[in-house]
Amino acid sequence: MVISLYTSRIVLRELGVEDFGIYNIVGGIVMMFSFLNTSMAGTTQRYINVERGKGNEDAATKFFSMGINCQLIIISIFLILAETIGLWYLYNYVNIPNERFEIAIKVYHLSVISSCFTIFYAPYNGAIIAYEKMDIFAYIGILEALLKLGIVYLLSLSEFDHLLLYAWLTLFVTICIAFIYVVVCIKKIPICKYRFFWESDKFKSLMSYSGWALLGNFANLGITYGLNLIQNYFFNITINAAMGVATQVNGAVSRFLGSFSTAYEPHETNLIAQNNIESATSLIYSASKLSYYLMLFLGLPIIICGEEVLSLWLTEVPDYSVSFCSLMIIYTMVDSTSISLATVVSAIGDIKNYQIMLTLFKILVIPLSIIGLIAGAKPEYVLIVNIAMNIVTYIYRLFYVRKRMVFSIRLFFKNVIIPCAIVTCISAPTIFFIHHILTGNAVSRLLVTVLFSIVICLISVYYLGISSSEKMLLSNFIASRHKSKNNN
């Protein structure tokens, strides 16, 4: 997260607000088509997890090979769509200054190639997660962050066009990471030794599940990058730069949440595959709460101290960046407690009706945003609508899970929503008041606020946010670690 925030700062400084906005809007068009990848990558991982939960390694191997075959097909479809529809949209509807348009086209093509490599190595990434090889996952993640740090260093040295150079270097990093994933997985994970294999039933199973998952991924990416395009149409490239800054901040914070969910999702899927509903439900409660508390620890200081954080982080802060950051983090905080529920739906496999309704709810954000902006709403309006519809989909997800497993919404509220609400209602106003009465320069106010935020959140979570059994598990864990340290 630290490297990501630092590199974003330098990239914005080296590219400038205009080129940074161009990169985000061009990359957004490419990402609009990459929903094809995310659906199949998640599908492959899901089938590997389920077969491993059943103890069927041979079937997991076959699903992995079929997953690679499907990814190659998806790459072909992605290239056709990106180089036809995507390029047509870029030429006709994207608001880019004329003197930078030729460079923007080159950046677009490089981004398409980069996405192809990302699509290809996705099943290998999924296999690492399915086998819970978190050390490998962490090392590759750190290496990727360091390589991106190297990019910004080269940008500061080069006199070559910085926007085009940034796109080339990003492609180079993507190729390196893809190569490392493939080599490491072949050596460390038995099922990753790809051989050409075709079985129609497995192909239909993968494509059927992926097809319905594709709806949800299309909705998510359509909202994320579609709103970026809508704001570009109604405002200017500076708004896209602000959205880029907010996306970088929220993305950096969300990586903690992503790493946490990556750690528990395979185990949760295995428990459901084994029909161990009691243990799965207990994990859902704990994972949902801890996901939210993690976001609260990281997000609350940024929401309260947004101006200080961005002023210290960036040399030039685009307009609306502070409000965009706060709204995106609030969205992720709401979403954090429902990730484990989405894992349940994935593990059960009955996703047709779920994805249809989820897509309908989420896609409403686009017309509602357009209507509001036509009526004269401010740029923040689109993110507020996004948060509101996220709450609606959250409620729907709860009822959907209740119908398909022994799951009580009342107990979910009692064990998850109410503790999270109590901790937030105590922590947020207290930290806001402390920040409001502080005097001094921005750095000292930020440091003191963060310190109080950590202390107040920890105390609130321990005494009001977790159950007695969770406290006992925590105490036993700390005691065992202390004993192990003394023995060493």
C-alpha positions in Angstrom: 0.0 0.0 0.0 2.8 2.4 0.9 4.6 1.8 -2.4 1.4 2.1 -4.3 0.5 5.4 -2.8 4.0 6.7 -3.3 4.2 5.6 -6.9 0.8 7.2 -7.6 2.1 10.5 -6.3 5.1 10.4 -8.5 3.2 9.3 -11.6 0.7 12.1 -11.1 3.6 14.6 -10.7 5.5 13.2 -13.8 2.5 12.9 -16.1 0.7 15.9 -15.0 -3.1 16.2 -14.3 -4.0 16.1 -18.0 -2.0 13.0 -19.0 -2.9 11.2 -15.7 -6.6 11.8 -16.6 -5.9 10.5 -20.2 -4.3 7.3 -18.9 -7.2 6.6 -16.5 -9.9 7.2 -19.2 -8.0 5.1 -21.8 -7.3 2.4 -19.3 -10.9 2.5 -18.3 -12.1 1.6 -21.8 -9.7 -1.4 -21.9 -10.9 -2.5 -18.5 -14.5 -2.3 -19.7 -13.8 -5.4 -21.8 -11.7 -7.2 -19.2 -14.8 -8.4 -17.4 -14.5 -11.4 -19.7 -11.3 -12.3 -17.9 -12.5 -11.8 -14.3 -15.5 -14.0 -14.7 -13.5 -17.0 -16.0 -10.7 -16.6 -13.6 -13.1 -16.7 -10.6 -14.9 -19.6 -12.2 -11.7 -21.7 -12.5 -10.7 -20.9 -8.9 -14.2 -21.9 -7.7 -14.1 -25.3 -9.4 -10.6 -26.0 -8.1 -11.7 -25.1 -4.6 -14.8 -27.3 -4.7 -13.0 -30.3 -6.1 -10.2 -30.0 -3.6 -12.9 -29.7 -0.8 -14.2 -33.1 -2.1 -10.7 -34.5 -2.2 -10.7 -35.0 -6.0 -7.3 -33.7 -7.2 -7.6 -35.3 -10.6 -10.8 -33.4 -11.4 -9.1 -30.2 -10.1 -6.3 -30.8 -12.6 -8.7 -31.2 -15.5 -10.6 -28.0 -14.6 -7.3 -26.1 -14.5 -6.4 -27.2 -18.0 -9.9 -26.5 -19.3 -9.6 -23.1 -17.6 -6.5 -22.3 -19.6 -8.2 -23.3 -22.8 -11.1 -21.0 -22.0 -8.7 -18.1 -21.2 -7.2 -18.4 -24.6 -10.6 -18.2 -26.2 -11.4 -15.2 -24.0 -8.2 -13.5 -25.1 -9.3 -13.8 -28.7 -12.7 -12.3 -28.0 -11.2 -9.6 -25.9 -8.8 -8.5 -28.7 -11.6 -8.4 -31.2 -13.9 -6.3 -29.0 -11.1 -4.0 -27.7 -9.7 -3.3 -31.2 -13.1 -2.6 -32.8 -15.8 -1.3 -30.4 -13.3 0.1 -27.8 -11.2 1.8 -30.5 -14.4 3.2 -32.1 -15.6 4.7 -28.8 -12.1 6.2 -28.2 -12.1 7.9 -31.6 -15.7 9.3 -31.4 -16.7 9.9 -27.8 -13.8 10.4 -25.5 -12.9 14.0 -24.6 -9.1 14.1 -25.1 -7.1 17.2 -26.2 -6.2 17.0 -29.9 -2.4 17.4 -29.3 -2.4 14.2 -27.1 -4.8 12.1 -29.1 -2.1 10.2 -31.1 -0.3 9.3 -27.9 -3.6 8.2 -26.3 -4.2 5.8 -29.2 -0.7 4.2 -28.7 -1.3 3.9 -24.9 -4.6 2.3 -25.6 -3.0 -0.5 -27.8 -0.3 -1.1 -25.1 -3.0 -1.4 -22.5 -4.9 -4.0 -24.6 -1.7 -6.1 -24.9 -1.1 -5.8 -21.1 -4.6 -7.0 -20.4 -4.1 -10.0 -22.6 -1.2 -11.2 -20.4 -3.2 -10.5 -17.3 -6.0 -12.6 -18.7 -3.6 -15.5 -19.4 -2.1 -15.8 -16.0 -5.3 -15.4 -14.0 -5.9 -19.2 -13.6 -2.3 -19.6 -12.2 -3.1 -16.9 -9.7 -6.4 -18.7 -8.9 -4.5 -22.0 -8.3 -2.1 -20.3 -5.8 -5.1 -18.9 -3.9 -7.0 -22.2 -4.0 -4.0 -24.1 -2.6 -3.6 -21.3 0.0 0.1 -20.7 -0.9 -0.1 -17.2 0.7 3.7 -16.9 0.9 4.0 -17.1 -2.9 1.1 -14.8 -3.3 2.7 -12.2 -1.0 6.2 -12.4 -2.5 4.9 -11.9 -6.0 2.7 -9.0 -4.8 5.7 -7.4 -3.2 7.8 -7.9 -6.3 5.1 -6.3 -8.5 5.0 -3.3 -6.2 8.8 -2.9 -6.3 8.8 -3.1 -10.1 6.1 -0.4 -10.3 8.4 1.6 -8.0 11.1 1.2 -10.5 8.8 2.5 -13.2 8.4 5.9 -11.5 12.2 6.1 -11.0 12.7 5.6 -14.7 10.0 8.2 -15.5 11.8 10.8 -13.5 15.1 10.1 -15.4 13.7 9.9 -18.9 13.1 12.7 -21.4 10.9 10.4 -23.5 7.2 11.2 -23.6 6.2 10.2 -20.0 2.7 9.0 -20.8 3.8 6.6 -23.6 6.9 5.5 -21.5 4.6 4.7 -18.6 2.4 2.5 -20.7 5.4 0.6 -22.1 6.9 0.1 -18.7 3.5 -1.0 -17.3 3.3 -3.6 -20.1 6.8 -4.8 -19.2 5.9 -5.3 -15.5 2.8 -7.2 -16.5 4.8 -9.6 -18.7 7.3 -10.2 -15.9 4.6 -11.0 -13.4 2.8 -13.3 -15.8 6.0 -15.2 -16.5 6.8 -15.6 -12.8 3.3 -16.8 -12.0 3.5 -19.5 -14.7 7.0 -20.7 -13.7 6.3 -20.7 -9.9 3.0 -22.5 -10.3 4.4 -25.2 -12.6 7.1 -25.9 -10.0 5.1 -25.6 -6.8 1.5 -26.7 -7.6 0.8 -30.2 -9.1 -2.3 -29.3 -11.0 -0.6 -26.4 -12.9 1.2 -28.6 -15.3 -0.9 -27.7 -18.3 -1.6 -30.3 -21.0 -4.1 -29.9 -23.8 -7.3 -31.5 -22.6 -10.8 -31.1 -23.8 -13.9 -32.4 -22.2 -17.2 -31.0 -23.4 -19.1 -31.5 -20.1 -16.4 -29.6 -18.2 -16.3 -26.9 -20.9 -20.0 -26.4 -20.7 -19.9 -26.4 -16.9 -17.2 -23.7 -16.8 -18.8 -21.6 -19.5 -22.3 -21.8 -18.0 -21.1 -20.8 -14.6 -18.8 -18.1 -16.1 -21.5 -16.8 -18.3 -23.7 -15.9 -15.4 -20.8 -14.7 -13.3 -19.9 -12.5 -16.4 -23.1 -10.5 -15.8 -22.1 -9.5 -12.3 -18.5 -8.6 -13.4 -19.9 -6.6 -16.4 -22.1 -4.7 -14.0 -19.2 -3.9 -11.6 -16.8 -2.8 -14.3 -19.5 -1.0 -16.2 -20.2 1.0 -13.1 -16.6 1.6 -12.2 -15.4 2.7 -15.6 -18.7 3.6 -17.1 -19.1 6.4 -14.5 -15.6 7.6 -15.4 -16.7 7.9 -19.0 -20.0 9.6 -18.1 -18.1 12.2 -16.0 -15.7 12.8 -18.8 -18.7 13.5 -21.1 -20.4 15.9 -18.7 -17.3 17.6 -17.3 -13.6 17.4 -18.4 -10.4 15.4 -18.1 -9.6 17.0 -14.7 -12.5 15.1 -13.2 -11.1 11.9 -14.5 -7.8 12.8 -12.8 -9.6 13.2 -9.5 -11.4 9.9 -10.1 -8.0 8.4 -10.8 -6.5 9.7 -7.5 -9.5 8.5 -5.5 -9.3 5.1 -7.2 -5.6 4.8 -6.4 -6.3 5.6 -2.7 -9.3 3.3 -2.4 -7.5 0.6 -4.3 -4.4 0.8 -2.0 -6.6 0.6 1.1 -8.8 -2.2 -0.5 -5.7 -4.4 -1.1 -5.7 -5.1 2.7 -9.3 -6.2 2.4 -8.5 -8.2 -0.8 -5.6 -10.0 0.9 -7.8 -10.8 3.9 -10.7 -12.2 1.8 -8.2 -14.1 -0.3 -7.0 -15.9 2.9 -10.5 -17.1 4.0 -12.4 -17.6 0.8 -10.8 -21.0 -0.1 -11.5 -22.4 3.4 -15.1 -21.1 3.3 -15.6 -22.7 -0.1 -14.1 -26.0 1.1 -16.4 -26.0 4.2 -19.5 -25.5 2.0 -18.4 -28.2 -0.4 -18.1 -30.5 2.6 -21.6 -29.4 3.7 -20.2 -28.2 7.0 -22.7 -25.5 7.4 -22.2 -24.7 11.1 -18.5 -24.0 10.7 -19.1 -22.1 7.4 -21.7 -19.9 9.1 -19.3 -19.1 12.0 -16.6 -18.2 9.5 -19.1 -15.9 7.6 -19.8 -14.0 10.8 -16.2 -13.5 11.8 -14.9 -12.8 8.3 -17.6 -10.2 7.7 -16.9 -8.3 10.9 -13.2 -8.4 10.6 -13.3 -7.3 7.0 -15.3 -4.2 8.1 -13.0 -3.4 11.0 -10.0 -3.6 8.8 -11.6 -1.1 6.4 -12.6 1.1 9.4 -9.0 1.1 10.7 -7.6 2.2 7.4 -10.5 4.2 5.9 -11.7 6.4 8.8 -8.5 8.5 9.1 -8.6 9.1 5.3 -12.2 10.2 5.4 -11.7 12.5 8.3 -8.2 13.8 7.3 -8.7 13.7 3.5 -7.4 17.2 2.8 -4.3 16.7 4.9 -3.6 13.2 3.4 -3.9 14.3 -0.2 -2.0 17.6 0.4 0.9 15.7 1.9 0.7 12.9 -0.7 0.4 14.8 -3.9 2.2 17.9 -5.2 -1.0 18.9 -7.1 -4.4 17.8 -5.9 -7.1 17.7 -8.6 -10.4 19.3 -7.7 -13.0 16.9 -6.1 -10.3 14.4 -5.1 -11.0 14.6 -1.4 -14.8 14.1 -1.7 -14.3 11.3 -4.3 -11.8 9.5 -2.0 -14.3 9.6 1.0 -17.2 8.4 -1.0 -15.2 5.5 -2.6 -14.0 4.4 0.8 -17.5 4.5 2.2 -18.6 2.3 -0.7 -15.9 -0.3 0.1 -16.7 -0.2 3.8 -20.3 -1.1 3.0 -19.1 -3.8 0.6 -16.6 -5.3 3.0 -19.2 -7.1 5.2 -20.8 -8.8 2.2 -17.8 -10.3 0.5 -18.1 -13.5 2.5 -21.8 -13.8 1.4 -20.7 -13.6 -2.2 -18.3 -16.4 -1.6 -21.2 -18.5 -0.3 -23.1 -18.0 -3.5 -20.1 -18.9 -5.5 -19.5 -22.0 -3.6 -23.1 -23.2 -3.8 -22.9 -22.6 -7.6 -26.6 -21.6 -8.1 -25.9 -18.2 -9.5 -28.2 -17.7 -12.4 -31.0 -15.7 -10.8 -28.6 -14.1 -8.3 -26.5 -12.6 -11.1 -29.5 -11.5 -13.1 -31.0 -9.5 -10.2 -27.6 -8.2 -9.0 -26.9 -6.9 -12.5 -30.2 -5.2 -12.8 -29.8 -3.5 -9.4 -26.2 -2.3 -10.2 -26.7 -1.2 -13.7 -29.4 1.2 -12.6 -26.6 3.4 -11.3 -25.8 4.4 -14.9 -29.2 5.8 -16.0 -29.8 7.3 -12.5 -26.4 9.1 -12.7 -27.0 10.4 -16.2 -30.5 11.7 -15.2 -29.0 13.5 -12.2 -26.1 15.0 -14.1 -28.5 16.3 -16.8 -30.5 17.9 -14.1 -27.4 19.7 -12.9 -26.0 17.5 -10.1 -22.4 17.8 -8.9 -19.8 15.2 -9.8 -20.1 13.5 -6.4 -23.7 12.6 -7.2 -22.7 9.5 -9.2 -20.7 8.0 -6.3 -23.6 8.7 -3.9 -26.0 6.8 -6.2 -23.4 4.0 -6.4 -23.4 3.7 -2.6 -27.2 3.6 -2.4 -27.5 0.9 -4.9 -24.7 -1.1 -3.2 -26.8 -1.1 -0.1 -29.8 -2.4 -2.1 -27.7 -5.3 -3.6 -26.4 -6.1 -0.1 -29.9 -6.6 1.2 -30.8 -8.8 -1.8 -27.6 -10.9 -1.3 -28.7 -11.6 2.3 -32.0 -12.9 1.3 -30.6 -15.0 -1.5 -28.1 -16.7 0.8 -30.8 -17.3 3.4 -32.8 -19.3 0.8 -29.9 -21.6 -0.2 -28.4 -22.6 3.1 -29.3 -22.7 6.8 -28.7 -19.0 7.4 -30.5 -16.5 9.6 -30.7 -12.9 8.6 -31.6 -12.0 12.2 -28.5 -13.7 13.5 -26.4 -12.0 10.8 -27.7 -8.6 12.0 -27.0 -9.6 15.6 -23.6 -11.0 15.0 -22.3 -8.6 12.3 -24.3 -5.5 11.4 -25.1 -4.4 15.0 -21.5 -4.8 16.4 -20.1 -3.0 13.3 -22.7 -0.1 13.7 -21.9 0.3 17.4 -18.1 0.4 16.8 -18.6 3.0 14.0 -21.0 5.2 16.0 -18.5 5.4 18.8 -15.3 5.7 16.9 -16.2 8.0 14.0 -17.7 11.0 16.0 -15.0 10.7 18.7 -12.2 10.8 16.1 -13.9 13.6 14.1 -14.2 15.7 17.3 -10.5 15.1 18.2 -9.4 16.1 14.7 -11.7 19.2 14.8 -10.2 20.6 18.1 -6.6 19.9 17.1 -4.3 22.8 16.2 -0.9 23.0 14.5 0.3 22.1 11.0 -1.2 19.4 8.8 1.4 16.8 9.6 1.0 17.0 13.4 -2.8 17.0 13.1 -2.7 14.0 10.8 -0.3 12.0 13.0 -2.3 12.7 16.2 -5.6 11.9 14.5 -4.3 8.6 13.2 -2.9 7.6 16.6 -6.1 8.3 18.4 -8.0 6.6 15.6 -6.0 3.4 16.0 -6.4 3.4 19.8 -10.1 4.2 19.8 -11.0 1.7 17.1 -9.0 -1.1 18.8 -10.7 -0.5 22.2 -14.2 -0.3 20.6 -13.7 -3.4 18.5 -12.3 -5.4 21.5 -15.0 -4.5 24.0 -18.0 -4.0 21.7 -17.2 -5.4 18.3 -16.3 -9.1 18.8 -17.9 -12.0 20.7 -16.6 -13.7 23.9 -15.5 -16.7 21.8 -13.6 -14.5 19.4 -11.9 -12.8 22.3 -10.9 -16.2 23.7 -9.4 -17.2 20.2 -7.5 -13.9 20.1 -6.2 -14.3 23.6 -5.1 -17.9 22.9 -3.4 -16.8 19.7 -1.4 -14.0 21.4 -0.5 -16.4 24.3 0.7 -19.1 21.9 2.8 -16.5 19.9 4.3 -15.2 23.2 5.1 -18.7 24.3 6.7 -19.6 21.0 8.8 -16.4 21.1 10.0 -17.2 24.6 10.9 -20.8 23.6 13.0 -19.5 20.7 
